[in-house]
Amino acid sequence: MTTDRRTPSCSRRKFLSLAVASAAVAGVRPLFAAQNSAARDPLLLSQNPVIVRARESGLEVLKPTPAELEAGLTLHRQSLVFDAYGFAPRAALDAPRMTAAIEAGASDVEMQDLREDLSMTQATVDPAEHAEFVEAMQCSGVTAIFQNAGEEGQDPLRLMKRLARFTYLTDRMRGVLMRATVPADIETAQRAGQHCLYLTGNGVPLPATWISVEEELGYVRLFYQLGVRMMHVTYNRRNLLGDGCAETANGGLSDFGRAAIAEMNRVGVIVDVAHSGWKTSLEAAQTSQKPMVASHTVCAGLRDHIRAKPDEVIKAICDTGGLIGICWIPTFLGGSGDIAALLDHIDYAVKRFGVDHVAIGTDVAHSSQHAGKANQAIPKQPHYRRRYEALWPDGALGGHWPRSASLGWTNWPLVTVGLVQRGYKEEEIRKILGQNMLRVCRAQTNAELTNE
């Protein structure tokens, strides 16, 4: 599936002209003719410094020829692109509001809630952040994001916070962003040139009253009615369903976990084991009667990491009719930790498990160009409790790598360019970009909603 990607050496100045080629950029001769679609691509035209840095870093790694760039960008804009697990663009924080909360003595929990609320919803009220949100979505070419809409855990009220914020975001950004609840909504958004969020929770909601199995799992259907279409079985650590990937015990799926998967299958919620331990993931795949996923993971055959999945587990997931989504976290990818490493993991999965079972779940977000300035204006909190993540192993949440900028979320079109370079056919690329995830969503759709 790969091809020889070596190219003649060229100076940095000559190469970067490829990234900014546009008649609108004064003093730069356009690389493409005016009728060439790549010359007018939003990613190449953007002057947003965050997007420019990601774009230049990605192009430096890939070094595409003009023909490869044109073919990849054109195909990307024609395709339905579905991030199998990610985040809508994040806004800069409102520094005065953050400062006022700190000075008023807000607790750690209050500050965390305010930080999330502002980063997730500020685009609805701040014109600059609204423009940034729209530009990031346009540059990415992403139609749908399987949006992280539930803070990690199983408490229904805790899970509901992000769910509320992204429901609010889609309500307030109509015409730009819609909330999809069935696969047909995603196709409608693509035809309309809009974007949409398909919602996932980061845990199975449990009231913890333990009256009966049925009562305890009743919130699965409730959250389905609220729009959640995928749920994590575990999140890194052990819970009552099974062991997470950060548990050294690797104890597998519990009996209650099997009951939860059966209920998710019944209701129409996709089972996601991205953060589950290897044995839990394997046993979940052996239990699920519908296609399931590891929505944002990597291949342990290339990178031995707690967030990776070994071949045996990936095969079991694929045998359900499901897929794995390759994430964009440099630490998880290993190797060069850049866009080339991402493509290596896609190649590995496609060769071993088939192109029908591979997607891309970034697990990253675009952050506003205004975020740095806003953060500098916020005073440090005098006291801050260590969060639960302190128990996780080093590297569980990622880290900084020299060429990590090439994995900026807006670089989705360059991933397509990279797939073109590596010899994938158009139909195969469309599957990886979104059609595979859409297929799994269709297979999971509740019988109540089949009359789309």
N, C-alpha and C positions, 0 to 999 in steps of 0.2 A: 504493500500500500504506500510505501514511501518512495521518494525519488531523490536523486542527487540534488542537494540544495546549495551547492557551492556557487558563488558568483564572483566575477572579477572584482578586485579591490577598487575602492573609490574613496575619495576624500569625504569627510564628514559633511562639509559644506554642500558638495554636489548631491550627496545622498539625502540630506534633510530637505533639499528643494523638492524632493518627491512628496514629502509630507505636506508641504504648504502650497503645492502647485495650485494656483488659482489666479484668474485674471483680475480678481478683486484685490489681490495683495500687491501693492505698489512696488515696482522694482524687481519683481520676480516673474520671469518668463514662464507662462503656463506650459506644463509638461504635456498636457493633452489638448486635443482640439476642442473647440467650444462645444461640439455636439457630443463629446465623450462624457458618459454619465459619471465616471469616477471623478472628473475634474470638479463636478458640482456636488460631490458627496458631502453631507453635513459634517462628517468626522474630519475630512481634510480641510474644510473651510473654517472650522471652529478656531477661535483665538482665545478661548477660555484656557487659562494657564494650566489648570489641572488636566484638562482634556488634551492639551497640546503636549504636556510632559508624557502622558501615557501613550499618545499617538507616536511621538518621536521614538520613545523607548521600544515600542512594539515594532516599528519599522526598522530600527537598528538591528533587532534580533532576526527578523524575517528576511530583510533585504529583497523584497519582491521586485520582479521586473515590472515595467509598465503594463504588460499584457496580463500578468498574474494579478496585479492590483486591480485592474479594470474588471477582469473576470470575477474575482472574489467579491468586490464591492457590489457589482451588478447583481450577482446571485444572492447576496445577502439581502439586498433591498427587495428582492422578489420573493423571499422566503418568509414563512411564518416562523418567527424566532421565539422560543419559549424557554426562559431561564427556569430550570427544574427546581431551583431553590435559591432565592436571592432576596434582595432588598431594593425598594424604590429609592431613588436619589435622596440623599440626606441633606437637610438644610443646615445652615449655620445657626448656632444658638443665639437667643436673644440675650445679650450680655446684661442689660439693665434688669431684666426679670430674674436672671440667675443670681446676680449680685444682691438684689433685694431679698431673695429667698435665703441666701447664705447669711446676710446681715440679720434677718429675722430669726435665725437659729433653726432653720429647717433640718429635719433629720436626714440621715443617709438615704432612707427609702424615698422620702419626699424629693430629694435632689435627683435621685436616679429616675424617678417618674417624670420630673420636670424636664430633665435632659432628653429623655426619650420622646416625650410629648412634643417638645420644640423641634427636635431634629426630624421627626416624622410628619409634622403637620404645619410647620412654619411656611411652607410653600403656598398654603391656602390664603395667607394674609399679607405676606411680604412680597411686593412686586419683583424685587431682585431675585428672591429665592424661587418665586414662581417661574421666572424666565430661566433660571439655572436648571430647574427641574425639567422644563420642556426641552431645553437644549440637550441635556444629558440623555433623555429618552430618544430624541431624534438622532443624535449621534450614534447611539447604541444600535438602533434599528430593532430593538426588542419589542415584540408585540405583547407578550404576556410574561409576568413574573409570578412564579409560585412563591408568594410573599410570606416571609416569616412574620406571622401575625399572632404570636403567643409567646410571652416570656417563658423561658425554660423552666419547666416544672409541671405539676399536675393539679394545683389548686385552681378551680374554675375561675375565681375572681382574678387571680394573678394572670391566668391565660387570657382573660377577657380584655385586659388593658390594651395590648397591641391590636387586638381584634377591633376594639372601638376606634382606635386612632386611624387605622387604615380604612375602616368603613367611613369615617368622617372625611378622610382625605379624598376618597373616590366620590363621595357625595358633593364635595366642594370644588372638585376639579373636572366637572362634567364638560365634555367636548374635547378634553385632553386625555382623561383617565377614567376608566369605568371599572366596576367590580364585576367580574365574571363569576357565574355560579354553575354553568354547564359548559362543556366544550364548545358548543355552537356559539356561545358569547365571544370566545376567543377568535373564532373565524370571522365573526361580525366585526370585531374591533379591527382586525387586519384589513378587511375590505374597506372600512371607513377611514383607514389611515390613523387610527387611534391606538392607545395602549390600554392594557388592563392588568388588574391584579387578580390572581386566583389564590385563595388563602389557605395557608397551612398553619397548624398549631404546633408548638414545640413540646407537646406532651399530650397524653390521653387524660382528659379532665375527670377527676375523681372527687366526689364529695367527702370521702373518708368517713362515712357513717357505718359502713359494713353491716348493713341490715340483710342484704342479699346480693348475690352476684349481679342479678338483673338491675336492682336499684343502683348499685355502685356504678354500673356501666351505662346508666340512663343518660348521662351527660354527653355521651358520644353522639347520640341522635340530636340532642339539643344544640350542640356546637355545629353539627351538620346543617341544621336549620338556620343557624346564624351565618353559614357560608363557608365553613371550614371543610376542605376537601382532602386533607392529608394530615397525618399525625405521627410524631416520633413515638416509637415504643419506649425508648429510654433516652436520656440525655446525659451522656458521658458516665454518670455514676449509677449505682444500683437503685432501682425502685421496686415496687411490688410486682411489676411485670417481668423484670429480668435484669441482667447485668449490663451496664453501659461499657463503652470501649475503654474508659479510664480505670475500670476495676481490674485489679490483678487476678482476682479469683476466676473470672471468666466462667461464671456459673450457669449461664444459659437462660432460657425462657422458663418462667414459672407456670404453674397450672392456671393461675389467674391471668397471666399474659396470653395464654392460649385462648382463654375465654374472651379477652379483650380483642384479639385479632379476629375471632369469629364474629364479634359484634361489629367491628369495623367493616369486615366483608359484607355483613348483612345490610348495614346502613348505607354504605357507599363511600367510605373514607379509605383513602390509600394508606397502606401500611408502609412506614418509612423507618429504616434501620440505619440511617446515616451515622448516628451517634451511638449505636448499640455495639456491644461486644461481639466478637467473632462467633462464639457459640450461640448467643442470643439471636444474631442475624441469621445464622444457618437454621436454627430451629423455627424461627419465624417464617422463613421461606418454606420450610417443610410443612408448616401449619396452614399458611394462607391458601385460600381457595380462589383468590383473585390475584391478578398481577400486582406485585409490590415493588418497592424501590429502595435503593440507598441513594437518596437524591443529591447528595453532595459529598463525594468521597474520592478516593484515588485507589490505584491498584497496588496491593502489597508486593506483587511480583516485581515492581519497579522501585517501590519505596516502603520500607518496613516502618510503619508508623501506626499508632493506635487508631487513627482515623481512616486508615486504609482498610481494604477488604482483600483477603487472600482469594486465590482462584476458586477454591472449593465453594466459598461463600458466594462469590459473584455468579458462578454457574447455577447455584441453587436459586438465587434471585431471578436470574434470566429464565430458568426453567418454569417459573410461575407465569411467564409472559411479560415479566417486568423489565427493569433496566437499572443501570447505575448512571448517576450524573457525576461527571468529573468536575471537581471544584477548582478554584483559582487561588488557593492559599499556597504561597511559595514553600512554606515549611512542610506542608503535606505532600507536595509534588516532588520535592527533593531535586536531585540533579542540578540543573542550572537555575531552578526556581523561577522560571520565566515563561513566556508564551510558548517557547519551544518545548519546555518540559510538559506543559499542558497538552500539547499536540502528541507528545510521546505517550502519555497515558491514554489518550483517545486511540492512538494506533494500537497499543497493547490490548485494550479492551475489544476493539473491533476484530482484530486478528484471532483472538481466542474465543470470543463469545458471540460474534456476529454484529453487523451494523445495526440491526433492529433493536439492540438492547443497550445502546449507548446514547447518552444525552449529556448536556452540560448544565451543571448546577453551581453557579459561581460562588455562592456564599460570601460575596463581597458587595460593596455598594459604592456608588459615586458620592464623594463628599464635596460640598460646596466650596468654591474658590474663596468664599468669604469666611470660612470656618476658622482658619488660623488667626485672623485678626480678632474675631469675636472671642475666641478662647483666651487670647492674651489679655483681654479686657475684663475677664472674670477672675475675681480674687480666689485664692486657694481656700478650700474648705478647712477649717481648723482641725476637725476630727473626721476621720473616714474609716469605718469598719472594713476589715478584710472581707471581701465577698466569698461566697461559697466556692468560687473557682480556684481559690487558693489551695484547695485540696487536690486539684487536678495535676497530673504530671507536667513537667516543663514541655513546652511546645504544643500543648493541647489546643491552644487558641491561635496558633500561628506565630508570626514574627516578621522581622524585616530582612529582606534579601536584597543584594545589590541591584538586581534587575527586576524587582517586583513591580515597578511602574509599568512594565509591559503588560501586566495583568490588570490594569485599570479597567473598571467595569464598562466604560464607554468603548473599549477596544473590541467589542463583539465583532464588528465587521472585519477586523484584522485576523480573528480566529478563522473566519471563513476564507480569507485570503490564504492563511496557512494550510487549510484543508485542501484548497485548490493546488497549492504547491506540492502537497504530498500525494497527489494523484487520485484523490477521491472523485467519484462521479457526482454529477449534480444531484441525482436522486438520493445518493448516500448522504450527501451534505445536508440536504433538506431534512432527512430523517434525524440526523444528529442535532441539528439546530432546533428542531421543534416537533416534527411529526411523530417521533417516537413517544415523547411525553404526552402529546395530544392523544395518541392511541391508548396509552395506559389510562388516561383520564376517561376516555369513552368506555373502556372495559369496566370501569369502576362505577360509572354513573348509576345512581339509584333508580330502581324501576319506576318510582314516582315521577322521574324527570325524563323518561325516555321519549316522550312526545315533544321533542325539541322543535 
